Amino acid sequence: MMHYTLIVHSYRNCRLTPLPYPQGRTGFPFIDAIMTQLRLEGWIHHLARHAVACFLTRGDLWISWEEGQKVFEELLLDADWALNAGNWQWLSASAFFHQYFRVYSPIAFGKKTDKNGDYIRYHTGFPVTL
């Protein structure tokens, strides 16, 4: 299923653009590896879920948490609607959690948790330069 977001360049030029992250085409190898694993295996570590949520909502893409919830609801084997919605609201700083500037960097967090780039190489085939 393709997910879209509305891109407004001017009030006369509105168009729906496919979101790059569900397909693992963000240009950030760590995020792309996470989304590839999610699509192929139906599961990702909870810290990977945090990294994707921060990347999507308040780190880089600035898209509503509801878009991320839809993708996770569709792809996660262990999806639970209430937990999924609550976690997306929390990690987007929309509710409960208000330390808005504590964001997982898609680069620094990847380097911290995947020191040799093995995870990225395994899931994306990208060459990794550290």
N, C-alpha and C positions, 0 to 999 in steps of 0.2 A: 504494500500500500504506500503510495507517495503522499508525503505531507507537504503542505504549502503554507506560505506566509504572505501577507499582503505587503508589497513594497510600494510606497507612495513617493514618486519623484515630483509630482505636482498634482494638483487636484484634477487635472485633465488626463494625467498619465499614470493610472493605477494598473498594477498587474499582479497576478499571483506568481510567486517564484518558488520552485521546489526548495525545501530545506536541505542543506547538504549533509547535515550530521547523521540522519538515520542510515544513510548509505555509506558512512565512513569516508566522506569526501570533504573534509573541512580544511585540509592543508596542515593540520596539527597532528603529527603522527601518533601521539599518545591517545588523543581522542578518537582518531580513526581506528586505532587498534581496539579500543574499548568497544566501539560500536560494531566493528566487524565481529568481535567475539560474541557480542549480544545477539546479533543477527544469526550467526552460525550455531551457537550453543544454547541460546536462550537464558543465559545466566552471566552475571559479572559480579565481582567483589563489591562489597558495599562502598569502599573508598573510590572505586571506579565509578559507581553510581553518583557519588558526591562530585567527583571531578566533572562528569558530564553535565550534571545539574548546574553547577557553578558556571561552566563554560557557556551553556545555553542561555541562562537567565540573567546573570549579573556580572559575568566575567568578560564575555566577548560578543556573543550574538544578540543579546538583549531581546530575547523572545519570551513570550509568556510561558510560565511554568506549565500551563495546561497543554501546550504543544508537546513538551517533554513527557508529561504524564500519559498522553495518548500513545506515544511511541513505546514507552516502557510497558504500558498495559497490553499492547499488541505483541511485544516480543519476549517479555519475561515469562519463563515457565513458572516462577514462584510469585507471579503477580497477585497482589491483594489490593483491591481498589482503595480501601480506606488508608492502608499504610502507604501506598503509592502516592495518593493525593496529599496526605499529611507530610510526607518526606519532601515532595516537590515544593510545597508551600514553605516548609522550613528552610530548605536549602536556597530557595529564591529570595529569602528574607521577606516574603509576603505575609507571613504570620509566624508567631511564636519566637522566631530567632531574628534579632535585630542588629547583630554585629555585621552590618552590611558589607564592610570592607574586608572581611576575612574570606578570601576567595582562593580556591585551589587554582594555581596557575597551570594551564595545559602544557607548559614547558617545564617549569621548575618541579612540579609535582611528579611529572613523568620521569625526570632525571633522578629524583629522590627515590622513587619506588621501583624503577627499572634501570638500575645503574649501568648495565651493560647493553641495554637496548634489546634484550632477548625477547621480551613480550611484544614489542613493536614489530620486530622482524618476523616473529612467528605468525602474528595475526595480519600483517599488512604486506610483508615482503619488502618493505622499504629498507634501503640501506640506512644505517644509523650512524651519525657522527656525533660523538660526545665531546 
